Structures are given as C-alpha cells and as structure tokens.
Amino acid sequence: MDRMGELETCLALLFRRKGKNVLTEKELVFSASMDFRWFTPKEAQKLLELGLKKGLLTKTDGFVRPNFEYKKIEIPGTYRPGQKALVDEPEDASLFARILDAISAISNWKKREIVARINRIQERLGVDIEVAALALAQEVGVSTATYMENVRTEVLSK
C-alpha cells in the first residue's frame, strides 16, 4: 500500500469506527490516540495535519470531514494503521502531482483519466496546467484552499 493509500485507509477506518461523517479536530486526534490506541497524541495530530495537507480532509469551523468516499475504501479485517500513514511525501513532489493525488483520492479515477480531463480544461480555458488541475479538483470536491497560494506562486513564477 502506498503512503497516500495508507493515510486514506487509516482515515477511512477512523471515520467508520466513529460512525460519523464529521468529527471535531479534537475528537479525531483523541480517537486515533486514546480510543483506538493507534498513535501517540502528537502522532495523531500529525495524522490530522497530513490529512488536511493532502486534501483528504476539509476543516470548517473546527470540524473535519473526509474529502473522499471513505465508506468505499476496502479495509482488511485485520488492518491496523502503522507509521507509514504518518510519512509525508517528499517536498520535491510537484504541486501538480500533489493536486493530482488529491483528485485521485476523491474521484477514484485513474491518473491517466485525470490528466486527460485536466488537459481538456487547460485547452478550453487557455490556462496553466496547475490552474486547470485546481479547477478539476474544485469540481470533484477537493478542498483547494491549501493549494491556492502555491498555484498562484507557481503561475506567477513562469
């Protein structure tokens, strides 16, 4: 299981076991550390932050909700999240690749299909690829706020 898959599976299991579609930040951290004893409180906080950074979670007024269909994620009966869920991808991963991963996590489309959709948007609107990726991300329900400033900086630097 890749790093994004591990993080996604861990978050899916957390929301399923809590039986809720929305959790407070404290509830998510407390559940991952104290209720289920998967991580230390500090690690559970990192889990929350990584989920937000990767676009798998959206935070609104202190509440977090998954940005992907967590009920459709296949989770083995013996699954227990490990440290792999807390590993952040290297910072050298391109902005486009990170947006692509976020779209993939929510849409369950193959990356080839996502890139084709982004290319069509780019052609239609005449914008940079990062802007087109952001438009598709918004369309499928990815929280784009975390990418907005980076896309702006990237486009202005060209």
N, C-alpha and C positions, 0 to 999 in steps of 0.2 A: 504494500500500500504506500503510495507516495505521501509526501508531507502534507499537501493540501487535502488529500483524501483522509489522512489520519485526523487532521484537525476537524474536517467536516463530519466524519463519523463520530468523533468524540462529542461535538456539539449536538449532533442529531440525537445521540443516546441520552445526553443530559436533558434535552427538552422532552424527549419521550418519557423518560423516567419521572420527570416532574409532572408530566401530563398537562403541560401548559404551552401556549403559543407565544407567550410574553412573560419575561422574568425581569425583576429588578436586577441591577448590576450586582448588588449585594447578595441577592438570592442565588444568582448564577455562581458567583465566587464561593459562597458558603456551601452550596450543594456539591460543587466539584471537589472541595477540600474536606468539609466536615461530614456532610451527609453520605457521600459515596466513597470518601477517603481515597480519591484518585491522585490528588496533588496536595502540596502544602498550600496554605493561603496565598503566599507570594506567587507560586506557580499557577494557581487558579486565576489570579489577577492577570498574569501574563496570557493565559488562555483567552480570557475576555478581550484583552487588548489586541491579541493576534487575530481573533475572530473579527473584530471591528476593522483592523488594518487590511485584512484580506477581503473585506466586503462580504463575509459570510454572515455577519451580524449588523444590524442597524440599531443605533441608540437614539431614543427620543424621550426627552423629559425623564431621564434616569431609568428608563425601561429598555431592555434589549429584546429584539426579535430576530429569528433566523431569516436570512435573505435567500434561502434555498428550501426546496421541498424535503424537509428533514424526515417526514414520515415515509418517503420513498427510498431512503438510503437503506441498503441491505447491511444489517449488522449481525455478525455471527453471535450465536448464543453465549459463547464463552469470551466474547470481546471485553477487554479491559483497556482503557486508554493508557498509553505509555508516554514516555518523554518525547517521543517522535512528534506528538501533537503540539509540543511547545517549541519546536525548532522553526525559526523564522527562515524564509528563503534568503539566499544571498542578496545583498543590496545591489549587486550588479545586474540583477534581473531587470529587464527593461520595463518601463512604465507600460508600454503596450502589452507586454507579456503578463504583467500583473492584472491589467484590466481584462485581458483575455481569460485568465484563470478565474476571475470573479464571475464573468459571464458564464463560463463553462460550469461553474459550481451551481449556479442558479438554474440555468436553462437545460442542463443535461444534453446539450448539443455537442457534437464532435468539434474539435478545434478547427478542422478544415471548413466545416459549415459556418462557424462563427466568423472566420477570416473572410469567407466569401460574402457574408452579409455585410461585414464592415467595409469591404471593398465596394460593394454596391452603394452603400451610404456615402462613402467618400466620393465616388464618381458623381452621384446625384447632387450632392451639396457642394462639391468642389472645396473640401476642407482637408486638413492634415489627417493622417491616419489615426492619431491619438484622439482627435475630436470626434471622428466617426465612431471609434471604439467607445468613447464616452456616451455618444448618442444611443448606440445599441445597448450599452449597459443600463442606461436610464430606462430604455424601452422594456427591458426584461425584468426590471425591478432591483437592480444593484444600487446600493446607496453610493452615489457618485461624489458626494461631498469630500470624501477622503482623497479623491483623485483630482479634483478640480484645479487646485493651485499648482500641482505638479504638471498637469496638462498645459495650463497657461504658461508656465515657465518653459516647458519643452517647446511649445509652438513659438513663443517669442524669441527663443534662442536660435531658431532656424533662419 
